[in-house]
């Protein structure tokens, strides 16, 4: 009876030992799988992190390229606008200069024409004044000659009425003198000259 109990105990111990060994193997195997999974996960995470970092670098580089390209485009637009404004301002300045030059030439031409007209007017007035003065002087000289001739020459009625190319149209106190052709000639002179007309 005791022997049977011992055998049963040994059998149960052996079974427990086997179960314990199996449990140890399962635990070791599970730990190994867990460690392998952890290493695999760690590698996956590392790869994902590298991929993420690479992707982030690509996205950042693309963003920076877009920002730089946008900045360059804006700079070109601003420069083009500045050049266009400068060209427009230069064109306006040239147009204004042309207008001012045209107005200056027109004013100069008008002033020159006005000066020419004024000079022509002054010249005409001067000629008229000179002509009137000469006419007045000639009339005064002729009247003086007539007075001298009338005072000194009493012999011929013809001489009194036709002295130095002047004749009475009407007699009496209101007699008027008009020039006539003088018939008295001086030898060697033109037919219109006479002794008193000389």
Residue, then its C-alpha position, 0 to 999 in steps of 0.5 A: x500500500x505504501x509502495x503504491x502511494x509512493x509510486x503515485x506520488x513519484x508519478x505525480x511529481x514527475x508529471x508536475x515536473x514535466x508540466x513545470x518544464x513545459x510551462x518554463x519552455x512555454x514561458x521562455x518561448x513566449x518571452x522570446x516571441x515577445x522580445x522578437x516582437x518588440x525588436x520587430x516593432x522597434x525596427x518597424x518604428x525606426x523605419x517608420x520614423x526614418x520614413x516620417x523624417x524623410x517625408x517631413x523633409x520632402x514636405x518641408x523642402x517642397x514648402x520652402x521651394x514654393x515659398x521661395x518661388x512665390x517670393x521670387x514671383x512677387x519680387x518680379x511682379x513688384x520689379x515689373x510694376x516699378x519699371x512700368x511706373x518708371x516708364x509711364x512717368x518718363x513717358x509723361x515727363x517727355x510728353x509734358x516736355x514736348x507740350x511745353x516746348x510746343x507752347x514755348x515755340x508757339x509763344x515765341x512765334x506769336x511774340x515774333x509775329x507781334x514784334x514784326x507787326x509792331x515794327x511794321x506799324x512803327x515803320x509805317x507810322x514813321x514813314x507817314x510821319x516823315x512823309x507828312x513832315x516832308x510834305x509840310x516842309x515842302x508846303x512851307x518852303x513853297x509858301x515862303x517862295x510864293x510870298x517872296x515872289x509875290x512881294x518882289x515881282x509886280x511886273x507881270x500878272x502872269x507871274x503873280x498868278x503862276x509863280x513857281x508852279x502855283x496858280x489861283x483857282x478863284x480870285x479875290x480875298x479867298x483865292x486858292x492856290x493849285x500847282x500848275x506846270x511851270x513854263x518858265x525854263x532855265x537854260x540847261x535845266x529840265x522843263x519843269x524848273x524855272x527861276x522861281x521854282x529852283 
